[in-house]
């Protein structure tokens, strides 16, 4: 059962971010992978190998970012019958703002 939080800050909505634990796992994995890329550069590994690993980290982070943004958008478009017009306006502003990151 979803618990409603009536104490809003400007950047948090009261929907449940179900993807956040998965995004955190992905980013931790990408962080470890990035450390390996740094080590590859320090070791003087072939540039093609390094570039391929760079692309892998870049894609992983990009995919996590998209999932994060889509999750927020989904929460922004969830509405309830008792929602105030000011809350809807805030959600629309957030929605417009966050889509810049897609």
C-alpha atoms as a printed R data frame, in Angstrom:
    type eleno elety resid chain resno      x      y       z
1   ATOM     1    CA   UNK     A     1  0.000  0.000   0.000
2   ATOM     2    CA   UNK     A     2  1.345  3.397  -0.996
3   ATOM     3    CA   UNK     A     3  1.842  5.892   1.783
4   ATOM     4    CA   UNK     A     4  1.222  9.526   0.872
5   ATOM     5    CA   UNK     A     5  3.776 12.044   1.973
6   ATOM     6    CA   UNK     A     6  2.233 15.487   2.253
7   ATOM     7    CA   UNK     A     7  5.541 17.240   2.957
8   ATOM     8    CA   UNK     A     8  6.817 18.070  -0.509
9   ATOM     9    CA   UNK     A     9 10.052 19.700  -1.403
10  ATOM    10    CA   UNK     A    10 10.368 21.261  -4.821
11  ATOM    11    CA   UNK     A    11 12.042 18.243  -6.390
12  ATOM    12    CA   UNK     A    12 10.389 15.244  -4.742
13  ATOM    13    CA   UNK     A    13  7.030 13.796  -5.605
14  ATOM    14    CA   UNK     A    14  5.159 11.324  -3.477
15  ATOM    15    CA   UNK     A    15  5.193  8.450  -5.916
16  ATOM    16    CA   UNK     A    16  7.301  5.405  -5.212
17  ATOM    17    CA   UNK     A    17 10.510  5.251  -7.238
18  ATOM    18    CA   UNK     A    18 10.496  1.519  -7.870
19  ATOM    19    CA   UNK     A    19 13.430  1.681 -10.294
20  ATOM    20    CA   UNK     A    20 15.818  3.494  -7.944
21  ATOM    21    CA   UNK     A    21 17.334  0.379  -6.313
22  ATOM    22    CA   UNK     A    22 18.005 -1.068  -9.783
23  ATOM    23    CA   UNK     A    23 19.488  2.219 -11.007
24  ATOM    24    CA   UNK     A    24 21.778  2.358  -7.977
25  ATOM    25    CA   UNK     A    25 22.987 -1.182  -8.741
26  ATOM    26    CA   UNK     A    26 23.633 -0.241 -12.388
27  ATOM    27    CA   UNK     A    27 25.533  2.901 -11.440
28  ATOM    28    CA   UNK     A    28 27.686  1.037  -8.898
29  ATOM    29    CA   UNK     A    29 28.503 -1.522 -11.591
30  ATOM    30    CA   UNK     A    30 29.325  1.286 -14.056
31  ATOM    31    CA   UNK     A    31 31.449  2.995 -11.396
32  ATOM    32    CA   UNK     A    32 33.518 -0.166 -10.970
33  ATOM    33    CA   UNK     A    33 33.783 -0.501 -14.729
34  ATOM    34    CA   UNK     A    34 34.963  3.119 -14.996
35  ATOM    35    CA   UNK     A    35 37.732  2.416 -12.473
36  ATOM    36    CA   UNK     A    36 38.849 -0.470 -14.724
37  ATOM    37    CA   UNK     A    37 38.933  1.906 -17.727
38  ATOM    38    CA   UNK     A    38 41.116  4.323 -15.753
39  ATOM    39    CA   UNK     A    39 43.452  1.434 -14.855
40  ATOM    40    CA   UNK     A    40 43.579  0.367 -18.513
41  ATOM    41    CA   UNK     A    41 44.703  3.870 -19.515
42  ATOM    42    CA   UNK     A    42 47.295  3.947 -16.724
43  ATOM    43    CA   UNK     A    43 48.607  0.544 -17.876
44  ATOM    44    CA   UNK     A    44 48.922  1.786 -21.453
45  ATOM    45    CA   UNK     A    45 46.458 -0.746 -22.867
46  ATOM    46    CA   UNK     A    46 45.648 -0.485 -26.595
47  ATOM    47    CA   UNK     A    47 43.486  2.550 -27.389
48  ATOM    48    CA   UNK     A    48 40.861  0.477 -29.213
49  ATOM    49    CA   UNK     A    49 40.319 -1.713 -26.134
50  ATOM    50    CA   UNK     A    50 40.059  1.363 -23.915
51  ATOM    51    CA   UNK     A    51 37.633  3.083 -26.305
52  ATOM    52    CA   UNK     A    52 35.415 -0.014 -26.385
53  ATOM    53    CA   UNK     A    53 35.305 -0.105 -22.584
54  ATOM    54    CA   UNK     A    54 34.642  3.653 -22.474
55  ATOM    55    CA   UNK     A    55 31.637  3.108 -24.755
56  ATOM    56    CA   UNK     A    56 30.348  0.333 -22.527
57  ATOM    57    CA   UNK     A    57 30.486  2.565 -19.421
58  ATOM    58    CA   UNK     A    58 28.944  5.481 -21.326
59  ATOM    59    CA   UNK     A    59 26.046  3.299 -22.512
60  ATOM    60    CA   UNK     A    60 25.438  1.859 -19.041
61  ATOM    61    CA   UNK     A    61 25.262  5.331 -17.493
62  ATOM    62    CA   UNK     A    62 23.074  6.642 -20.324
63  ATOM    63    CA   UNK     A    63 20.632  3.762 -19.942
64  ATOM    64    CA   UNK     A    64 20.464  4.303 -16.175
65  ATOM    65    CA   UNK     A    65 19.810  8.010 -16.723
66  ATOM    66    CA   UNK     A    66 16.964  7.291 -19.152
67  ATOM    67    CA   UNK     A    67 15.361  4.820 -16.749
68  ATOM    68    CA   UNK     A    68 15.690  7.364 -13.927
69  ATOM    69    CA   UNK     A    69 14.084 10.152 -15.996
70  ATOM    70    CA   UNK     A    70 11.297  7.897 -17.322
71  ATOM    71    CA   UNK     A    71 10.496  6.801 -13.769
72  ATOM    72    CA   UNK     A    72 10.166 10.432 -12.719
73  ATOM    73    CA   UNK     A    73  7.986 11.242 -15.741
74  ATOM    74    CA   UNK     A    74  5.708  8.330 -14.905
75  ATOM    75    CA   UNK     A    75  5.353  9.700 -11.380
76  ATOM    76    CA   UNK     A    76  4.633 13.191 -12.686
77  ATOM    77    CA   UNK     A    77  1.714 12.002 -14.788
78  ATOM    78    CA   UNK     A    78  0.175  9.988 -11.958
79  ATOM    79    CA   UNK     A    79 -2.588 12.080 -10.475
80  ATOM    80    CA   UNK     A    80 -5.129 11.725  -7.754
81  ATOM    81    CA   UNK     A    81 -8.642 13.102  -7.445
82  ATOM    82    CA   UNK     A    82 -7.716 15.360  -4.545
83  ATOM    83    CA   UNK     A    83 -4.713 16.944  -6.249
84  ATOM    84    CA   UNK     A    84 -4.595 20.727  -6.102
85  ATOM    85    CA   UNK     A    85 -4.113 22.771  -9.306
86  ATOM    86    CA   UNK     A    86 -0.876 24.159  -7.820
87  ATOM    87    CA   UNK     A    87  0.467 20.589  -7.486
88  ATOM    88    CA   UNK     A    88 -0.436 19.837 -11.097
89  ATOM    89    CA   UNK     A    89  1.351 23.006 -12.243
90  ATOM    90    CA   UNK     A    90  4.435 22.032 -10.223
91  ATOM    91    CA   UNK     A    91  4.394 18.565 -11.770
92  ATOM    92    CA   UNK     A    92  4.124 20.035 -15.267
93  ATOM    93    CA   UNK     A    93  7.100 22.327 -14.586
94  ATOM    94    CA   UNK     A    94  9.129 19.357 -13.315
95  ATOM    95    CA   UNK     A    95  8.111 17.308 -16.327
96  ATOM    96    CA   UNK     A    96  9.185 20.008 -18.772
97  ATOM    97    CA   UNK     A    97 12.439 20.532 -16.885
98  ATOM    98    CA   UNK     A    98 13.462 16.883 -16.620
99  ATOM    99    CA   UNK     A    99 12.773 16.028 -20.267
100 ATOM   100    CA   UNK     A   100 15.829 18.130 -21.164
101 ATOM   101    CA   UNK     A   101 17.920 15.244 -19.844
102 ATOM   102    CA   UNK     A   102 16.584 12.596 -22.224
